[in-house]
Amino acid sequence: RLLASALELFAKKGFSETSVREVCEHARANIAAVSYHFGSKDGLFEAVLENQFSMPRKELELVLQLPTGVTDFRVRLEVACNIIGHFNSENYLLLGLLESESIRSSIAEAKLESAQAETIKMFTKFFSQAKRSGFMRSCLNPHNCAETILKLLAVTRNGKLPKIKGQELMELLMNGLAGLPEPDNVKSLKGK
């Protein structure tokens, strides 16, 4: 309850404008609970970030497994993009707070960098497996592909581009940029 309340209040009011007392009242918890469980308001903030960033990481670990074919590759990539997009849209207030809170920049930067590095690593491994299996063009760099996808998804969160849905991003990536082989059912339709 404390983490959920802290997330909501930090995102709405900002870290510096939210007191431990407010968080505890909102969570209907004893004020000593923050010191006991987290050590301080900074510790609570760090726990909120860790909790938020661990959720999509766990989902991505399940989705970004070795694909069994081109269609499976496309589906897994689309689901992974939707997980990131959903996380960004659900946490836009928190992510905006992290980008603007200079007082907490060292904690926020470390958590953001760690989460981004782990996500890039997962996508890179997935693309490397797909490339070895022939589901991606051999000239594509898996790490660059991972960074590009995450940058596209981050840009859509920042409002610089309209939100891109997973299917639209997939079409752009798979057919426009990646030039991957089409699924067998599409090839057979074109051959007729």
C-alpha positions in Angstrom: 0.0 0.0 0.0 2.9 2.4 0.8 4.5 1.9 -2.6 1.2 2.4 -4.5 0.4 5.6 -2.5 3.9 6.9 -2.8 3.8 6.3 -6.6 0.5 8.1 -7.0 1.5 11.1 -4.8 5.0 11.5 -6.2 3.7 11.3 -9.7 0.9 13.9 -9.1 2.7 16.3 -6.8 6.4 15.6 -7.3 8.9 14.2 -4.9 9.8 17.4 -3.1 6.2 18.4 -2.6 5.0 15.1 -1.1 5.6 14.5 2.6 6.0 11.1 4.2 3.0 11.9 6.4 0.9 12.4 3.2 2.0 9.1 1.8 1.2 7.3 5.1 -2.2 8.9 5.4 -3.0 8.0 1.9 -1.9 4.4 2.5 -3.6 4.3 5.9 -0.3 3.2 7.4 1.7 4.3 10.4 4.2 7.0 9.7 7.0 4.8 11.3 6.4 2.2 8.5 8.5 4.3 6.0 11.5 4.4 8.3 11.1 0.7 9.2 10.7 -0.6 5.6 12.6 1.9 3.6 14.8 3.9 5.9 13.8 7.3 4.6 11.8 9.1 2.0 14.7 8.6 -0.4 14.5 4.9 0.3 10.8 4.9 -0.4 11.4 6.7 -3.7 14.0 4.2 -4.7 11.7 1.3 -3.8 8.9 2.9 -5.9 11.2 3.1 -8.9 12.5 -0.5 -8.4 8.9 -1.8 -8.1 7.7 0.0 -11.2 10.6 -0.9 -13.4 10.6 -4.6 -12.3 7.1 -5.2 -13.6 7.7 -4.8 -17.3 11.1 -6.5 -17.0 9.4 -9.7 -15.7 6.8 -9.6 -18.5 9.5 -9.0 -21.1 11.6 -11.9 -19.8 8.6 -14.2 -20.5 7.9 -12.8 -24.0 11.3 -12.3 -25.4 12.2 -16.0 -25.7 13.6 -17.8 -28.8 11.1 -17.4 -31.6 10.0 -20.6 -33.4 9.3 -18.9 -36.7 8.8 -15.6 -38.5 5.2 -15.4 -37.3 6.2 -16.2 -33.7 8.9 -13.6 -34.0 6.5 -10.9 -35.1 4.0 -11.8 -32.4 6.6 -11.8 -29.6 8.0 -8.5 -30.8 4.5 -6.9 -31.0 3.7 -8.1 -27.5 7.0 -6.8 -26.2 6.4 -3.4 -27.8 2.9 -3.3 -26.3 4.4 -4.1 -22.8 6.8 -1.1 -23.1 4.1 1.1 -24.6 1.6 0.2 -21.9 4.2 0.8 -19.2 5.0 4.2 -20.7 1.4 5.2 -21.0 0.5 4.0 -17.5 3.5 5.6 -15.9 3.8 8.8 -17.9 3.4 11.0 -14.8 6.1 9.1 -13.0 8.4 9.1 -16.0 7.8 12.8 -16.5 8.6 13.3 -12.8 11.9 11.5 -13.2 12.8 13.6 -16.1 12.1 16.9 -14.2 13.1 16.1 -10.6 16.6 17.5 -10.4 16.7 16.9 -6.6 16.4 13.1 -7.1 18.4 12.9 -10.3 21.1 10.6 -9.1 18.6 8.0 -7.8 16.3 8.4 -10.8 19.1 8.4 -13.4 20.6 5.2 -11.9 17.3 3.4 -12.0 16.3 4.6 -15.4 19.8 3.7 -16.9 19.7 0.3 -15.3 16.1 -0.4 -16.5 17.0 0.8 -20.0 20.2 -1.2 -20.2 18.4 -4.4 -19.0 15.6 -3.9 -21.6 18.1 -3.2 -24.4 20.0 -6.4 -23.4 16.8 -8.5 -23.5 15.8 -7.1 -26.9 19.3 -7.6 -28.2 19.4 -11.2 -27.2 16.0 -11.7 -28.8 17.1 -10.1 -32.0 20.4 -12.1 -32.0 18.4 -15.4 -31.7 16.0 -14.3 -34.4 18.9 -13.3 -36.7 20.7 -16.7 -36.1 17.5 -18.5 -36.9 17.0 -16.5 -40.2 14.0 -14.5 -39.0 16.0 -11.2 -39.5 18.2 -9.9 -42.3 21.8 -10.8 -41.6 22.9 -7.2 -42.2 20.9 -5.9 -39.2 22.7 -5.2 -35.9 20.6 -6.7 -33.1 21.8 -4.1 -30.5 21.0 -1.2 -32.9 17.5 -2.6 -33.6 16.9 -2.9 -29.8 18.0 0.7 -29.2 15.9 2.0 -32.1 12.7 0.3 -30.9 13.1 1.6 -27.4 13.8 5.2 -28.7 10.7 5.1 -30.9 8.6 3.9 -27.9 10.1 6.6 -25.7 9.5 9.4 -28.2 5.9 8.4 -28.5 5.6 8.8 -24.7 7.2 12.3 -24.8 4.5 13.5 -27.1 6.9 14.4 -29.9 5.1 11.9 -32.2 1.5 10.6 -32.1 1.3 7.4 -30.0 2.2 4.4 -32.1 0.2 1.3 -31.5 2.1 -2.0 -31.4 0.6 -3.2 -34.7 1.6 0.1 -36.5 5.1 -0.1 -35.1 5.3 -3.8 -36.1 4.3 -3.0 -39.7 6.8 -0.2 -39.8 9.6 -2.4 -38.4 8.9 -5.6 -40.1 7.8 -4.5 -43.6 9.3 -1.0 -43.9 12.7 -1.0 -42.1 13.6 -4.6 -41.5 12.6 -6.1 -44.8 12.0 -9.4 -43.2 10.5 -12.3 -45.1 6.8 -12.3 -45.2 4.8 -15.0 -43.4 4.1 -18.0 -45.6 0.4 -17.2 -45.8 1.1 -13.8 -47.3 3.6 -15.3 -49.8 1.0 -17.9 -51.0 -1.6 -15.2 -51.5 0.7 -13.1 -53.6 1.7 -16.1 -55.7 -1.8 -16.7 -56.8 
